[in-house]
Amino acid sequence: MQICRICAWGLSFTALATLALAQGSSEAPKFKDDPKAHAEYNQMVKAMRKANSLSWQSEYSNTFGGQPSGKATYKVWLQKPNYARIEASDPNQKGVRGILVLDGKNMWKWWPNGKLQYPFEMKGSRAEFFKAHSKTFYGHHPVSGVGRHSLGHEIGELGTAISMSILDASTFHGYTDSLQRFIDGVRFIEPKTVGGEKCKGIEISIMKGQRSWYIWLSPKDGLPRSIRQIVRVSKELIMDETWSNVAINKPIKKDLFAWKPPKSWVAWKMPEIEEGLLTAGTVAPDFELTSIDGTKIKLSDFKGNIVWLNFWRCG
Protein backbone atom coordinates (compact mmCIF):
# COMPACT_ATOMS: atom_id res chain seq x y z
CA MET A 1 0.00 0.00 0.00
CA GLN A 2 1.20 3.51 -0.76
CA ILE A 3 0.36 6.54 1.29
CA CYS A 4 0.90 10.18 0.46
CA ARG A 5 2.12 11.32 3.87
CA ILE A 6 2.70 9.74 7.24
CA CYS A 7 4.29 11.26 10.32
CA ALA A 8 7.33 9.33 11.57
CA TRP A 9 8.38 11.32 14.64
CA GLY A 10 7.00 9.07 17.42
CA LEU A 11 4.29 9.65 20.04
CA SER A 12 4.41 12.21 22.84
CA PHE A 13 2.48 11.87 26.11
CA THR A 14 -0.24 14.10 24.68
CA ALA A 15 -0.47 11.94 21.57
CA LEU A 16 -0.90 8.89 23.80
CA ALA A 17 -3.94 10.51 25.36
CA THR A 18 -5.20 11.38 21.89
CA LEU A 19 -5.11 7.75 20.80
CA ALA A 20 -7.07 6.81 23.91
CA LEU A 21 -9.65 9.50 23.12
CA ALA A 22 -10.17 7.95 19.71
CA GLN A 23 -11.18 4.74 21.44
CA GLY A 24 -14.23 6.30 23.07
CA SER A 25 -14.91 8.10 26.37
CA SER A 26 -16.34 6.71 29.58
CA GLU A 27 -19.57 7.88 31.20
CA ALA A 28 -19.17 11.34 32.74
CA PRO A 29 -21.17 13.22 35.37
CA LYS A 30 -23.69 15.79 34.18
CA PHE A 31 -25.21 18.60 36.23
CA LYS A 32 -26.95 21.94 35.88
CA ASP A 33 -24.96 25.11 36.07
CA ASP A 34 -25.03 26.86 39.46
CA PRO A 35 -24.85 30.64 38.83
CA LYS A 36 -23.23 31.28 42.22
CA ALA A 37 -20.54 28.67 41.61
CA HIS A 38 -20.03 29.99 38.07
CA ALA A 39 -19.56 33.47 39.56
CA GLU A 40 -16.74 32.08 41.75
CA TYR A 41 -15.00 30.76 38.64
CA ASN A 42 -15.42 34.07 36.82
CA GLN A 43 -14.07 35.90 39.86
CA MET A 44 -10.96 33.69 39.81
CA VAL A 45 -10.32 34.66 36.17
CA LYS A 46 -10.96 38.33 37.02
CA ALA A 47 -8.53 38.19 39.95
CA MET A 48 -5.78 36.85 37.68
CA ARG A 49 -6.38 39.51 35.05
CA LYS A 50 -6.74 42.39 37.51
CA ALA A 51 -3.35 41.78 39.15
CA ASN A 52 -0.32 43.80 38.06
CA SER A 53 2.00 40.98 39.09
CA LEU A 54 1.44 37.38 40.09
CA SER A 55 3.71 34.50 41.04
CA TRP A 56 3.34 30.96 42.37
CA GLN A 57 4.95 27.54 42.50
CA SER A 58 3.15 24.37 41.38
CA GLU A 59 3.80 20.74 42.23
CA TYR A 60 2.48 18.79 39.24
CA SER A 61 1.73 15.10 38.72
CA ASN A 62 -0.29 13.02 36.29
CA THR A 63 -1.62 9.50 35.90
CA PHE A 64 -2.93 7.62 32.86
CA GLY A 65 -5.20 4.64 33.38
CA GLY A 66 -4.39 4.69 37.09
CA GLN A 67 -0.63 4.44 36.47
CA PRO A 68 1.68 7.33 37.45
CA SER A 69 3.00 9.06 34.34
CA GLY A 70 5.25 11.73 35.77
CA LYS A 71 5.92 14.52 38.25
CA ALA A 72 7.37 17.99 37.92
CA THR A 73 7.64 21.36 39.63
CA TYR A 74 7.31 24.72 37.97
CA LYS A 75 7.63 28.30 39.18
CA VAL A 76 5.83 31.21 37.52
CA TRP A 77 6.42 34.96 37.61
CA LEU A 78 4.03 37.23 35.66
CA GLN A 79 3.95 40.99 35.25
CA LYS A 80 1.98 43.47 33.18
CA PRO A 81 1.95 44.33 30.40
CA ASN A 82 3.56 41.31 28.72
CA TYR A 83 6.23 39.71 30.89
CA ALA A 84 6.63 36.18 32.19
CA ARG A 85 9.15 33.68 33.46
CA ILE A 86 8.58 29.94 34.00
CA GLU A 87 11.16 27.55 35.41
CA ALA A 88 10.36 23.82 35.20
CA SER A 89 12.16 21.10 37.16
CA ASP A 90 12.13 17.31 37.09
CA PRO A 91 12.43 15.46 40.44
CA ASN A 92 14.72 12.92 38.76
CA GLN A 93 17.24 15.55 37.73
CA LYS A 94 19.17 18.14 39.73
CA GLY A 95 18.60 21.77 38.85
CA VAL A 96 16.15 23.45 36.50
CA ARG A 97 15.23 21.49 33.38
CA GLY A 98 13.89 24.31 31.21
CA ILE A 99 13.30 28.06 31.42
CA LEU A 100 10.91 30.29 29.49
CA VAL A 101 11.09 34.08 29.43
CA LEU A 102 8.63 36.50 27.85
CA ASP A 103 10.33 39.90 27.65
CA GLY A 104 7.40 41.87 26.25
CA LYS A 105 8.11 41.28 22.58
CA ASN A 106 9.94 37.94 22.42
CA MET A 107 9.58 34.51 23.94
CA TRP A 108 12.81 32.70 24.81
CA LYS A 109 13.32 29.11 25.96
CA TRP A 110 16.51 27.37 27.03
CA TRP A 111 17.60 24.24 28.90
CA PRO A 112 20.33 24.86 31.54
CA ASN A 113 21.16 21.16 32.00
CA GLY A 114 20.74 20.09 28.40
CA LYS A 115 17.68 19.83 26.20
CA LEU A 116 15.45 16.74 26.27
CA GLN A 117 15.96 14.74 23.07
CA TYR A 118 12.88 14.10 20.93
CA PRO A 119 12.55 10.88 18.85
CA PHE A 120 13.13 12.75 15.58
CA GLU A 121 16.50 13.93 16.96
CA MET A 122 17.84 10.41 17.49
CA LYS A 123 18.71 9.53 13.90
CA GLY A 124 20.84 10.85 11.06
CA SER A 125 22.09 14.41 10.87
CA ARG A 126 19.59 15.51 13.52
CA ALA A 127 21.26 13.18 16.05
CA GLU A 128 24.69 14.61 15.29
CA PHE A 129 23.36 18.16 15.53
CA PHE A 130 21.72 17.40 18.87
CA LYS A 131 24.83 15.76 20.33
CA ALA A 132 26.94 18.77 19.40
CA HIS A 133 24.60 21.44 20.78
CA SER A 134 22.24 19.89 23.37
CA LYS A 135 23.58 22.11 26.17
CA THR A 136 23.69 25.30 24.10
CA PHE A 137 20.29 25.22 22.41
CA TYR A 138 17.76 28.00 22.79
CA GLY A 139 14.32 28.59 21.32
CA HIS A 140 12.94 31.94 20.21
CA HIS A 141 9.94 33.46 18.53
CA PRO A 142 8.40 36.95 18.60
CA VAL A 143 4.97 37.44 20.17
CA SER A 144 2.38 39.40 18.23
CA GLY A 145 0.74 41.21 21.14
CA VAL A 146 -0.52 41.14 24.71
CA GLY A 147 -2.85 38.24 25.50
CA ARG A 148 -2.30 36.55 22.15
CA HIS A 149 -0.01 33.75 23.32
CA SER A 150 -0.42 30.64 25.46
CA LEU A 151 2.19 29.99 28.12
CA GLY A 152 0.29 26.82 28.99
CA HIS A 153 1.13 25.28 25.61
CA GLU A 154 4.73 26.51 25.64
CA ILE A 155 5.53 24.86 28.99
CA GLY A 156 5.41 21.46 27.29
CA GLU A 157 8.72 22.19 25.55
CA LEU A 158 10.63 22.74 28.80
CA GLY A 159 11.45 19.06 29.11
CA THR A 160 9.47 17.76 32.10
CA ALA A 161 6.37 15.57 32.54
CA ILE A 162 4.14 18.61 31.98
CA SER A 163 2.51 18.43 28.55
CA MET A 164 0.74 21.69 29.44
CA SER A 165 -0.47 23.34 32.64
CA ILE A 166 -4.13 22.88 33.62
CA LEU A 167 -4.84 26.58 34.06
CA ASP A 168 -3.09 28.69 31.42
CA ALA A 169 -0.83 31.29 33.03
CA SER A 170 -1.55 33.60 30.09
CA THR A 171 -5.02 34.16 31.57
CA PHE A 172 -3.14 36.82 33.56
CA HIS A 173 -2.31 38.64 30.31
CA GLY A 174 -5.89 38.46 29.00
CA TYR A 175 -5.61 35.24 27.01
CA THR A 176 -8.73 33.02 26.76
CA ASP A 177 -8.05 29.35 26.08
CA SER A 178 -10.13 27.46 23.55
CA LEU A 179 -11.84 25.29 26.20
CA GLN A 180 -13.74 28.21 27.75
CA ARG A 181 -16.48 28.19 25.12
CA PHE A 182 -17.20 24.53 25.92
CA ILE A 183 -17.86 25.05 29.64
CA ASP A 184 -21.43 23.84 30.24
CA GLY A 185 -21.68 23.84 34.01
CA VAL A 186 -20.04 24.92 37.27
CA ARG A 187 -21.07 23.69 40.71
CA PHE A 188 -19.76 23.71 44.27
CA ILE A 189 -17.97 20.66 45.65
CA GLU A 190 -16.61 19.80 49.10
CA PRO A 191 -14.04 22.26 50.46
CA LYS A 192 -10.48 21.09 51.06
CA THR A 193 -7.67 22.24 53.33
CA VAL A 194 -4.54 23.02 51.32
CA GLY A 195 -1.39 24.36 52.99
CA GLY A 196 -3.34 25.17 56.13
CA GLU A 197 -6.06 27.09 54.25
CA LYS A 198 -9.64 25.87 54.03
CA CYS A 199 -10.39 26.37 50.34
CA LYS A 200 -13.76 26.57 48.60
CA GLY A 201 -14.21 23.92 45.90
CA ILE A 202 -15.82 24.22 42.48
CA GLU A 203 -16.17 21.75 39.61
CA ILE A 204 -16.14 22.93 36.01
CA SER A 205 -17.69 20.65 33.39
CA ILE A 206 -16.29 20.95 29.87
CA MET A 207 -17.90 19.30 26.83
CA LYS A 208 -20.62 17.67 28.97
CA GLY A 209 -18.11 16.19 31.36
CA GLN A 210 -15.68 14.77 28.83
CA ARG A 211 -13.21 16.93 30.72
CA SER A 212 -13.59 18.32 34.24
CA TRP A 213 -11.64 20.78 36.33
CA TYR A 214 -11.80 20.67 40.13
CA ILE A 215 -10.45 23.88 41.66
CA TRP A 216 -10.06 24.75 45.34
CA LEU A 217 -9.88 28.52 45.83
CA SER A 218 -8.18 30.38 48.65
CA PRO A 219 -10.43 32.72 50.68
CA LYS A 220 -7.53 35.22 50.76
CA ASP A 221 -7.37 36.03 47.06
CA GLY A 222 -9.83 33.78 45.21
CA LEU A 223 -6.98 32.03 43.38
CA PRO A 224 -6.30 28.28 43.20
CA ARG A 225 -4.38 26.31 45.78
CA SER A 226 -5.25 22.92 44.30
CA ILE A 227 -6.41 21.94 40.80
CA ARG A 228 -7.33 18.57 39.32
CA GLN A 229 -8.13 17.90 35.69
CA ILE A 230 -9.75 14.65 34.54
CA VAL A 231 -9.93 13.86 30.82
CA ARG A 232 -12.36 10.97 30.45
CA VAL A 233 -11.15 8.76 27.64
CA SER A 234 -10.88 4.96 27.43
CA LYS A 235 -8.43 5.33 30.31
CA GLU A 236 -8.74 8.42 32.48
CA LEU A 237 -6.00 11.00 32.20
CA ILE A 238 -5.69 12.81 35.55
CA MET A 239 -3.49 15.84 36.23
CA ASP A 240 -3.01 17.39 39.68
CA GLU A 241 -1.44 20.68 40.69
CA THR A 242 -0.85 22.13 44.15
CA TRP A 243 -0.06 25.84 44.26
CA SER A 244 2.06 27.47 46.96
CA ASN A 245 3.89 30.76 47.55
CA VAL A 246 1.13 32.63 45.72
CA ALA A 247 1.92 36.37 45.63
CA ILE A 248 -0.19 39.13 44.07
CA ASN A 249 1.08 42.63 43.24
CA LYS A 250 4.44 42.01 44.90
CA PRO A 251 7.60 43.53 43.34
CA ILE A 252 9.42 41.26 40.88
CA LYS A 253 13.00 41.92 39.80
CA LYS A 254 13.08 43.13 36.20
CA ASP A 255 16.08 40.98 35.32
CA LEU A 256 13.89 37.88 35.65
CA PHE A 257 12.20 38.94 32.40
CA ALA A 258 15.37 39.67 30.44
CA TRP A 259 17.51 37.15 28.54
CA LYS A 260 19.65 36.96 25.44
CA PRO A 261 21.42 33.86 24.13
CA PRO A 262 25.22 33.77 24.46
CA LYS A 263 27.00 34.17 21.13
CA SER A 264 28.09 30.53 21.01
CA TRP A 265 24.55 29.17 21.47
CA VAL A 266 22.48 27.69 18.65
CA ALA A 267 18.83 28.36 17.79
CA TRP A 268 16.59 25.29 18.07
CA LYS A 269 13.15 24.82 16.59
CA MET A 270 10.71 22.05 15.82
CA PRO A 271 11.33 20.63 12.34
CA GLU A 272 9.01 21.36 9.46
CA ILE A 273 6.40 18.65 9.02
CA GLU A 274 8.01 17.52 5.75
CA GLU A 275 11.15 16.45 7.65
CA GLY A 276 9.24 13.70 9.43
CA LEU A 277 7.25 12.35 6.50
CA LEU A 278 7.84 9.42 4.22
CA THR A 279 8.35 10.50 0.65
CA ALA A 280 5.40 10.19 -1.75
CA GLY A 281 5.14 6.70 -3.20
CA THR A 282 6.86 4.95 -0.27
CA VAL A 283 5.20 1.75 0.94
CA ALA A 284 3.65 2.60 4.31
CA PRO A 285 4.56 0.43 7.33
CA ASP A 286 1.62 -1.58 8.64
CA PHE A 287 0.16 -0.64 12.04
CA GLU A 288 -2.85 -1.47 14.19
CA LEU A 289 -5.24 0.76 16.18
CA THR A 290 -8.34 0.17 18.30
CA SER A 291 -11.58 1.64 16.95
CA ILE A 292 -14.27 3.38 18.99
CA ASP A 293 -16.20 0.08 19.34
CA GLY A 294 -13.14 -1.81 20.56
CA THR A 295 -12.35 -3.73 17.38
CA LYS A 296 -8.84 -3.81 15.93
CA ILE A 297 -8.14 -2.10 12.62
CA LYS A 298 -4.97 -2.60 10.57
CA LEU A 299 -3.75 -0.33 7.83
CA SER A 300 -3.29 -3.43 5.66
CA ASP A 301 -7.06 -4.06 5.89
CA PHE A 302 -7.49 -1.17 3.45
CA LYS A 303 -4.98 -2.34 0.87
CA GLY A 304 -5.87 -0.97 -2.56
CA ASN A 305 -7.84 1.96 -1.10
CA ILE A 306 -6.92 5.56 -0.46
CA VAL A 307 -6.41 6.11 3.30
CA TRP A 308 -6.68 9.48 5.02
CA LEU A 309 -4.72 9.72 8.27
CA ASN A 310 -5.73 12.57 10.57
CA PHE A 311 -3.26 13.19 13.40
CA TRP A 312 -4.67 15.48 16.08
CA ARG A 313 -4.26 16.19 19.76
CA CYS A 314 -6.24 16.84 22.92
CA GLY A 315 -4.99 19.45 25.33
Disulfide bonds with the S-S distance in Angstrom:
none
